[in-house]
Amino acid sequence: MKKRTLLKLISGITVFLIIFFLFNIYNGFMGNPLTAKFANSKIKAYVNKTYPNLDLTISETKYTFKDSAYYSKVQSKKSQDTQFTVSCRKGRVTDDYEYEVANKFTTYRRLSETFNKDVEDILSKEFPYHTTIVIGDYGKEELNFNKLKLDMPYDLTNPPLPASLTVYCSSDVFTYEVLSKRLLELDAIMKRHNIPITTYSLTLEAYETEEKPASHRLYLIDFPADKINSTDLVHVLKKHQSDWEQDPAHQK
């Protein structure tokens, strides 16, 4: 009888430990409902106290396994660029307003993403070569973004920061003669649409398939657009790329 009771006790403890273990795993990935309510309350109180004049909406609190924290997205009702994240971890509330909004990074992101989409659309219709990568971007080297203003309008033909264009296109021939021809075609398309590109990065790569990734490439990186009209463009391209690759800042 005692042996049977002991077995039941051991079984009960084992089941409890398994449930406790699974519960902790679930909380680790999904968060604790009670803790979520507590975090939600703290986040709302923090936002109302810290930003009382911004007329903000606060999203439902969610849990992130990566940071073991609860967070809410905060958005102004009047300003599209006033959006940031407020997080609560172990009872401590923080936000990224300074980086996202005060630093104008939300403005940069909105403008650059729209610019990239417009450039992709134009090249998909007018650049007559197969491309694997097309990236239109604004210069992030100006990390203070002091030329940007919150909610400033987007203008494709008047970028607030230096605009760059990166294109990877397929080719059977890998020479600077071919690369210069493609570069001139890209530049002509941009000028036709009055898009002032400051620097170009262009890569010729072998045609690829799922079974055979591109193995051969010829690169041109950060080439100044004002040098495109050089008399001997091929020579200028070669020298630029050689100098770029020898620059200690670009050494791996």
Protein Blocks (a to p, Z undefined) as FASTA:
>chain_A
ZZmmmmmmmmmmmmmmmmmmmmmmmmmmnopfklmmmmmmmmmmmmmmmmmmnopadddd
dddfklopacdddddfkbmklccddddeehiacdfklmmmmnommmmmmmmmmmmmmmmm
mmmmmmccdcfbdcddddfklmnopmbcehiacdfklcfbdcddddddddfbdcfklmmm
mmmmmmmmmmmnopacfbdcddddddddfklccfbdcddehiafklmmpmblmlmmmmmm
mmmmmpmklpZZ
